[in-house]
């Protein structure tokens, strides 16, 4: 039996299991992912804790795309949420909306993430989501939970880390889920538990932004932006640049793409604009590729800050030519061995885009036994070898990914702008791998505070 897959339909998370030789076909990989169940135990503090709300919705939205057996959530108080993506919804309705299932009890033998300090959470193992200011992480014992409240990007980062730890453990990583791990979004170079890691209260938020590319990362940026406590969301203007349409394979990695048929084959600009406008943001749609011809029009008061999320080098080379005051570029590992890797670059910096993104020779995909076996199957079914092999090389060249990695990267990239608005450290490069998320490599550079950008007030919560 053939795979019945093509580059548009193959699940990007299932594909990493095929490429790593853990599974022999996409169907076998899907079957494995369907055995994975992630549980969430939600405590009574959820109604007063917006970082916990951001963590919960991120765990559900990103988690159900990898844990195909379901995200089962046990709640004690069905209170209303205050973060924008769930504003006005009670916890149960928000969980259902973003792909989870509310259950009365949890399985003692399934992994559990504890959110908002629940009493005696059940699971094996139990990891506690924790945060303090700009720091977020997961810990094994309730006694290790940080005591202070956190900003919502720290909640997103902590939630994404929790998913990552359980997912890595399910794939056989022995250390994952057996450690305390976290990051400071204020200063990723310092220990995430230190006083210097906490940072200031949020006072200012970016109000005019271009999103360049609306795939895995562009939608993750939108997800984190949509969590921020804007005093007046209508003052926020987001420009959206992309030319692609949604395909079935995007569901696994893109946080604003659901599984409904009516979103498939829609322009990604329209999907993201619709989601952001539901939060009362203003949007501008540009349905074309970002390239050297793009220039800001200052006479139209366009955003001067850009967040890019490309998966190719060529558009990155033009990031210094658009007239932006600041660009933050996020990059993800694209293969099974580095899919947990994240690197951000900011411009202007000492190195321009050409130096930051050197040309590398791209080797042709190496077909594992799983791909070779499928080629043989298709030939036996009557396919011509050249055409079959070409098609299989196309599938093999599709990037793998997991939505929780994008969510974590989104918290890093959005926090770059937040740091600058609060006179924090300026990094030209930040590199982190979720295999060991507290081992961060970064380079600090001076920031010209005269070159500021548009901002709005944060709502006091």
C-alpha positions, 0 to 999 in steps of 0.5 A: 500500500502506498503512502498516499502523501505529497509535499502538501499533505504530509504531516510535518511532525510525523515526517520527522519520525520517518526521517529519523528512522523511528517509523517506516512510513507517514502512516506509521508515524501518525499511528505513533503520534495518535498514541501520545496523550498530554494531560493538563491539570489546571489550578484555582489560580487560573482566573487571576494569572494571565501568564498561566492562561497564556501557558494553558492555551499554548499547551492546548493549541500547540500540543494537540498538533503533536500529541494526536491522542489528545490534550486532556484538561482537568479544571477545578474552576471554570472561570473566564479568561482575560488573555485576548485569545480567550477573552470572555470565554470560560476555561472549558470553552477556550480549551475546546476552541483550541483543540483540547478536551475537558475531562473529569479526571486524569490518568495516573500513567500519562504525562501531566503539565500542572498549570496555575498551581493545582493541588496534587496533580496526577500523572506520570511524570508531572511537570509544573509550569512556572514563571516569574516576570520575564522568566519561564520554565518547567520544574519537577517539584512544586517546591521549585515553582517560582513564586512571582507572576509572569508576563504572558510571553514567559507563560507561552515559553513555559507552556511550549517548554512543557510540551517539548519536554514530554514530547522529547521523552516520548521519543526516547530522550532520557533527560527530558522530563527529568530536569528543571529547565527554563529561560529568561526572556529579559536576559537569555544569558543569565540563569533563569532563576536569578533576580536579574532574569526577572526584568521589569513590569510590562509598560509598553508594547509594539504597536506597528509591525510587519510580519514577513512570511506567515508560515510556522514562525509568522503565525507563532509571532501572531499568537504571542502578539495576540496574548499581549495586554494592549490597553487599546488593541485598535492602535495596533497595526500589523502588516502581513506579507505572504503569497502562499496558501494553506495546505493540509500539511501546515496544520501540524505546525501553524498555530492559526490553522485549524483542521477545518476544510474551509481554511485549506487553500485559503491565502495565509494572509487572509487566515492571519488577518481574520484571526488578528482582526478578531482581537481588534488589531488593524491589518494590512495585507500584501500578497506577494513575495518579500524581495529587494523591491519592497520599500517602506512608504513613510508618507503612509506611516507604515510600520518601521519594525519587521519580524521575519520567519522565512525558511530560505536564505534569499529573502533574508538577504533583503532584510537590510534594504526595506527601510526598517528601523529594526528587523528580528529574524527567527530561524528554525532547524529544518531536519529531524536532528535539529528541529528543536534549534532556534536562532534569532538575528536582529538588524541593524547589527555589526554584521549585515544579512549577507554575513549573518546568513552565509551561503551554504551548499544544499545537499540533495535529500538522502532517501532513507529505507522508508522512502526507498521502500515506498518508491519500490511500492509505487513502481510495482503499482505501475509508476514510472521510476523517474517520476516516482523518485522525483516525487519522493525527493520532493517529499523528502525535501519538506522541512519537518517541524513541531508547533511547540518549537515555533511557539517558543521561538515566537516568545523569543522574537516578540520579547526582543521588541519588548526588551528594547521598549523597556531599555533592556539588553540588545542581542544581535544573535540568540541561539537556543536548542530545546534539547537544553534550553537553558544553554543559550548562546547570544551576542550583546551589542549597543542599541541606538535608543534614538532610533525608537519605534512606535509603541502602545501602552500595556494594560495594567493587570 
